[in-house]
Amino acid sequence: MRPTASQLKTAAAEIRKDLLTLCAKETIHIGGDLSITDVMTVLWQYQMNYDPKDIKSESRDRFVLSKGHASAVTSFNQAAVGCFDKEDIMREYAADGGRFSMHSCNLVNPYVEASTGSLGHGFPIACGMAAGLRLKGNNTSRVYVVMGDGEQSEGSVWEAAMNAVHYRLGNLVAIVDFNGLEADGTIDEVTSLGDIAGKYHAFGWNTVEINGNDIEEIINAFDALPPADSDIPTVIVCHTTKGKGVSFMENQVRWHAGRLTPEQRDQAIAEIEAALAEEGEN
Ligand SMILES: Cc1ncc(C[n+]2csc(CCOP(=O)(O)OP(=O)(O)O)c2C)c(N)n1
């Protein structure tokens, strides 16, 4: 049975706590992990058709992390659905020979569909996968791809956006984590995006805009997706907060990537627990 919104809120809080625990051991891309945690939790723990016991099943949905630096939030969600134990991540992250590191790598981790980290590459790969499914006559699986807003300034993103419409890839769902920050500045300081949903719409995409830190809105957006055998790709533009849930990290460029002191970790985890408890009272 699929989890309820309330269960998914608890699951997202667990993922945030795992991220913060890891972040006190190793440097991770914590800001962009936390902004996309709610979407990733609903995607992996509610939406996707994916059997960790049969990871090459032709009927699986595919996931590509185009903003490949958000590898930790992906790994913790994969652990939550049974791919491996989250203690494996804590132990192996950034270790020699480990399966987990600052970017997603399928040479060492078979649960990663495509190695990513160089921005602008995962989206075209996802288009190719979606086109491949069509060629194989698979009309039920979808390909989900998560991109950053800073990533939108890569030219390959727009080549892929045109390509997906040309090949009528209604089985492709692009998710843009619109948190307003990049690695070293705000989007508007680096390369402003303007009306990003309007741009995709002009390219021929079905566009949806949501609060990407609101579990109910995320569920509704996934529930309302057109069928996988339809002809028009969908982009979900998710308005999020970088560093979501931790007061000293929210909207801070400095926390694009970093490592926490034990005191900062404890404060951050206490904030996540307090917010969840408050949510439960409402
Ligand atoms: C092609 C390429 N150029 C530069 C980088 C270095 N880089 C890593 S993360 C990042 C910022 C990405 O910003 P965004 O896509 O908004 O991600 P988020 O803020 O969600 O973490 C940059 C420039 C990279 N990984 N790939």
The ligand as a MOL file (V3000), in Angstrom:
LIG
                    3D

  0  0  0     0  0            999 V3000
M  V30 BEGIN CTAB
M  V30 COUNTS 26 27 0 0 0
M  V30 BEGIN ATOM
M  V30 1 C 29.1940 21.4170 -16.2730 0
M  V30 2 C 29.4060 21.7820 -14.8390 0
M  V30 3 N 29.8130 23.0320 -14.5360 0
M  V30 4 C 30.0250 23.3680 -13.2470 0
M  V30 5 C 29.8290 22.4520 -12.2460 0
M  V30 6 C 30.1190 22.8350 -10.7980 0
M  V30 7 N 28.8860 22.9150 -10.0230 0 CHG=1
M  V30 8 C 28.5420 21.9400 -9.1740 0
M  V30 9 S 27.0810 22.2160 -8.4130 0
M  V30 10 C 26.9200 23.7090 -9.2030 0
M  V30 11 C 25.7320 24.5870 -8.9520 0
M  V30 12 C 24.5160 23.9840 -9.4780 0
M  V30 13 O 23.4230 24.7530 -9.1210 0
M  V30 14 P 21.9880 24.1370 -9.1890 0
M  V30 15 O 21.8350 23.4040 -10.4830 0
M  V30 16 O 21.0310 25.2340 -8.9400 0
M  V30 17 O 22.0030 23.0530 -8.0400 0
M  V30 18 P 21.4950 23.1850 -6.5230 0
M  V30 19 O 21.4970 24.6420 -6.1440 0
M  V30 20 O 20.1200 22.6320 -6.4970 0
M  V30 21 O 22.4430 22.3730 -5.7130 0
M  V30 22 C 27.9950 23.9540 -10.0490 0
M  V30 23 C 28.1500 25.1530 -10.8850 0
M  V30 24 C 29.4030 21.1550 -12.6170 0
M  V30 25 N 29.1660 20.2050 -11.7040 0
M  V30 26 N 29.1880 20.8560 -13.9140 0
M  V30 END ATOM
M  V30 BEGIN BOND
M  V30 1 1 1 2
M  V30 2 1 2 3
M  V30 3 2 2 26
M  V30 4 2 3 4
M  V30 5 1 4 5
M  V30 6 1 5 6
M  V30 7 2 5 24
M  V30 8 1 6 7
M  V30 9 2 7 8
M  V30 10 1 7 22
M  V30 11 1 8 9
M  V30 12 1 9 10
M  V30 13 1 10 11
M  V30 14 2 10 22
M  V30 15 1 11 12
M  V30 16 1 12 13
M  V30 17 1 13 14
M  V30 18 2 14 15
M  V30 19 1 14 16
M  V30 20 1 14 17
M  V30 21 1 17 18
M  V30 22 2 18 19
M  V30 23 1 18 20
M  V30 24 1 18 21
M  V30 25 1 22 23
M  V30 26 1 24 25
M  V30 27 1 24 26
M  V30 END BOND
M  V30 END CTAB
M  END
